[in-house]
């Protein structure tokens, strides 16, 4: 399920010619319910650790859930 969602988002990014640095923001806006709750907690932990959050790091974390 997560992998399919990521593929759909990447197809959307390609279709819209969406800049790589903006992809994470658009993807996060598409999250709902449990996924949105998960991301709020995960992004807080990542920011507090000083990690740079990118679309790629989001995908890696999302696929582990």
WOKA-V988414 format. One record per pair of residues at least 4 apart in sequence whose C-alpha atoms are under 8 Angstrom apart, sorted by the first residue. I is the first residue (numbers start at 1). J is the second residue. Records with the same first field share a line. If there is no record, write none. Layout:
I->J + J
This chain:
1->5
2->6 + 62 + 63
3->7 + 63
4->8
5->9
6->10 + 59
7->11
8->12
9->13 + 27
10->14
11->15
12->16
13->17 + 18 + 19 + 23
14->18
18->22 + 23
19->23
20->55
21->54 + 55
22->26
23->27 + 55
24->28 + 54 + 55 + 58
25->29
26->30
27->31
28->36 + 39
31->35 + 36
32->36 + 37
33->37
34->38
35->39
36->40
37->41
38->42
39->43
40->44
41->45
42->46
43->47 + 53
44->48
45->49
46->50 + 51 + 52 + 53
47->51 + 52 + 53
53->57 + 58
54->58
55->59
56->60
57->61
58->62
59->63
60->64
61->65
